[in-house]
Amino acid sequence: MQTTFPQLLLDHAQRRPDAPAMREKEYGIWQTTSWSSMARLVEALACGLHQAGLTRGEHMVVIGANRPRLYATMLAAQSLGAIPIPLYQDAVGGECVFPINNADVRFCVVEDQEQVDKMLEIREQCPQLSHIYYDDPRGLRNYDQPGLGGVEELIAAGQAHSKAHPQLFREQVAACRPDDVAAMFFTSGTTGNPKGVVHTHNTLINRADVGARFDKLTPADEVLAYMPPAWIGQNIFSYAQWLVAGYVVNCPESGATVTIDLKEVGPTYYFAPPRVFEGLLTSVMIRMEDAGAIKRGMFRYFMDVAQRVGPTRMDGKSIGLVDSIKYQLGDWLVYGPLRNNLGLSRVRVAYTAGEAIGPDLFSFYRSIGINLKQLYGSTETAVFVCLQPDHEARADTVGVPCEGVEIKLSESGEILVKSPGLLKGYYKNPTATAEVLTADGWYHTSDAGFIDASGHLKIIDRVKDVGRLMGGVHDGAMFAPKYVENKLKFFSYIKEAVALGDKRERVCVMLNIDFEAVGNWAERRNLSYAGYTDLAQKPEVYELIRDCVEKVNADLSRDELLAGSQISRFLVLHKELDADDGELTRTNKVRRGFISERYAALVDALYSGKTEQYIETQVKFEDGRSGSVNATLKLGDAKTFAPVKAAA
């Protein structure tokens, strides 16, 4: 599909002018924007930005939640041949300095006062940042800084300019080419400064089109846009595929109302990382524990039926007459109401990606009739590399290569990808580009994996993270930290895990409990606690977590390659790992090296055999203040198991 995003918008506006393009919930009421209204809005914004001096090839930063006018602003920039850069709305001001200076950004469009304050705070470090526009004017009446103005003013100026130059917008859109740069996405920067991933209209539209055709997406589909637009996953699902397939994108009122809005919208196409699916299931299970005995009994009976035959049924296979009747009855009494309660009653296709999803969690959703599948991709590949066909969804793979994709493995087991969706390069970073893109067009993913007998891709870990144990009984054994961490996070009581072991004689882990799940578990046992730190150090909680760790060890003992990665010691951290404290990336990936350095005293205590260790940690609060959290942490031992040899 050789075209550009603004041209796709104009095509929809011409063919189906009154059809809904986007909805936004405001003050509890859903407001609809049609395709023709969206096109007029984009034209006004484009003319306003053109008059203000935004030029072809120039970068423009966009910061905020999913809002129709922010999406329209991105389209307006692209209409002029400029390049939007979405940044994370929860990033602190300092994190925006490098992207803004790296891309020589003069223009910035933000959502509200919070984001304006951030831009004004860093303006001295970014002297070229001359134009800041805000969508929501609340709290900004008395701001009079130079170059600061509202999107409303920009639209009004653009409408006047458009009347004076009626052909300007169409001429600018016609001048855009599919191979022009369409957007830039900054990586999370787990090691050093983030890198700007450059994508053209063609790379993004090609992958969006392939994904849309794979899942038969149509204008009748609905999505809920609630993840950060700076994450390319959200951008593909609510921007690129929106413009390719022409479906309706719904923007929730706020992060706090997402669950309610999900139920009201009832999306047909849904995307979420595993932690969101875990959170939805945890809330259901907590409510079921508080239900009456009859309701609980009925739930357990029909969930047993669902778990036994549901996945087979979802795979399109026969489950027999008796089980079909039982399942249908369960659908009326349990599964249907449950899907409705989760807001997933209309879902045709649901995807999860970013991290491995627990087999039990994956099976649960498929067993109650939700077509949950996995995909594989990255910012550099415009997301779609592998997808799972409807009747081949499995928890231990990420699908088969999708249209246009070639995959091969290097001698080290690294996955190499060739695809029409590959990045053009890293902005102003030819050295980094050369490291990941070969001369003949192969992209180094940095992931270790293999293609199984059925043609599905399996991911083991990041290549750089795969290590070896040294010394002890498991000398030389493979150590895959992410693989171990994901197995731990499959338990609803464990939110985050950091596994240590490379070049050491045994594996130890530092954990975060899931405060809601463990808190509910504690309350049902009349176990009082004063907060996260107090709950995390309860002896009863340590036994709960020890049981999870030992179940992981039992599972690892059956894995010929990773039996040596069993966990010998563990601790539960006194605080939740937080992106504001530098411990997680903005996409919630663990920054393992940083954590190992920050908690070096705890690492030493784990490996020296101590049973407790005092720790004091500096933290940043949501309001920007700094403080500290301290505690004496318990360190626990876990039972390990002899490797189970496969039968001959």
Secondary structure, DSSP 8 states (H G I E B T S, - for coil): ----HHHHHHHHHHHSTTSEEEEEEETTEEEEEEHHHHHHHHHHHHHHHHHHT--TT-EEEEESSS-HHHHHHHHHHHHTT-EEEEE-TTS-HHHHHHHHHHTT--EEEESSHHHHHHHHHTTTT-TT--EEEES--TT-TT---TTEEEHHHHHHHHHHHHHHSTTHHHHHHHH--TTSEEEEEE---SSSS--EEEEEHHHHHHHHHHHHHHTT--TT-EEE--S-TTSHHHHIIIIIHHHHH--EEEE-S-GGGHHHHHHHH--SEEE--HHHHHHHHHHHHHHHHTS-HHHHHHHHHHHHHHHHHHHHHHTT----HHHHHHHHHHIIIIIHHHHHHHT-TT-SEEEE-SS---HHHHHHHHHTT--EEEEE--GGGTS-SEE--TT---TT---EE-TT-EEEE-TT-EEEEE-TT--SEETT-HHHHHHHB-TTS-EEEEEEEEE-TTS-EEEEEEGGG-EE--SSTTTT-EE-HHHHHHHHHTSTTEEEEEEE-TTSSSEEEEEEE-HHHHHHHHHHTT---SSHHHHHT-HHHHHHHHHHHHHHHHHHTT-TTTGGG-EEEEEE-SS---GGGTSB-TT--B-HHHHHHHTHHHHHHHHHT-SEEEEEEEEE-TTS-EEEEEEEEEEEE-----------
